[in-house]
Amino acid sequence: MYRPILLGIVILFAFSAVLAQVPSAVERELVKLENDWSTAWQKHDAAFMQKLFADEYLDTDWDGATYTKAQDIANVKSEDTHIESFVLSDLKVHVYGDTAVVTGRITIKATFKGKDISGAHQFTDVFVKRDGRWQVVATQSTVAAKK
């Protein structure tokens, strides 16, 4: 008598575990935005950044430098920024209503103002949904610990 109930509970927990691993539509949308953002950096696509970055956007870079929306867009446009490769990994998305936090790892091969900035960096991006679209309000990166 108890076996069917126990079996039902086990199946319910197993199904719940599988569903918990399936990304939601919002998570997929934010992962796509992260990938599009990486591509935009490589292509010097300032128009994409203009839409993606909120007016109060602030970038705190791996070396402690900070950049406003206007400054980061100028960096994107600059010939002093050369990105050969930009690979995202270990992305994790946490959604809190109209706010989301995306963490992950960037492995980059690039120069900025003549300085080699290649390497692995951990990042945290904060998004807010406004007028039906996600915008980045803050990003912070740091040199990643060796794996």
Helices and strands as residue ranges (DSSP letters): H 2-21, H 25-43, H 46-52, E 53-60, E 66-68, H 69-77, E 81-96, E 99-112, E 115-116, E 119-130, E 133-143
